Amino acid sequence: MPGLRELAERTPPRRERYVDLLRALAIVLVVLGHWMVVVVTVGADGLTASAPWKCCRGAVRSPG
């Protein structure tokens, strides 16, 4: 598997690396934004809105 330096050297000089950085950041922001979306459920009390990270509290154990 080629290293990072080798990949950078094989990149054509006309390629805009700053635009590549912006694309990568945009992908990360989209993934985080979708993860942070509020979850709406219908229960006995009607509509309930909650954040997805609240439902998983305690689901992941810390090593030890």
N, C-alpha and C positions, 0 to 999 in steps of 0.2 A: 504494500500500500504506500503510495507516494506521501512524502511529508509535506507540511504546509509550505515550506520554502520552495520545494520543487513545483508544487501547484501554482504558487505565485509566479515563478519564473516561466511556466508554460502558459500563463494567462496572456492573451493578446494585448499589446500596448494600447490599443484603441478602446479597451474595456474600461468603463468608469467604475472604479472600485468604491467610490463614495456612494454611488447609486446602489451598488450591491449591498453596502452596509445599511443604507436606508431600507432596502427590501427586506433584509434579514430582521431589522428592528420592527418593521411593520408586521412581519409574520409572528414575531414574539408577542407583540401587542394584541394582535387579533386572537391568538391562542389564550392569552391571559384574560382578555375581555370576554371571550365566550365562557371561560371558566367562572368568571365572577358574575355572570348573569343570575338574576334572581329566579328561584324556582317557585312556581305557583302551583299549589295542590288544592284539591277539593276534598274536604273532610266533613266530619259531623258539625263542625263550627262554621262551615262555609269555606270561602277562599282563604288560604293561608299563604303568605309569601315568606320565603326564607332564603338565606344565602347557602349555596351548596357546601361551603366549607364548614358550616355549623352542623350539618348532619353527620359529618365524619369525625367529630371530636371524639377522641379516645379510640378510634378505629386503628390507628397506627401506634404500635407500642414502641417505646424507646428501648434500645438494647440495655441490658443490665440485669 
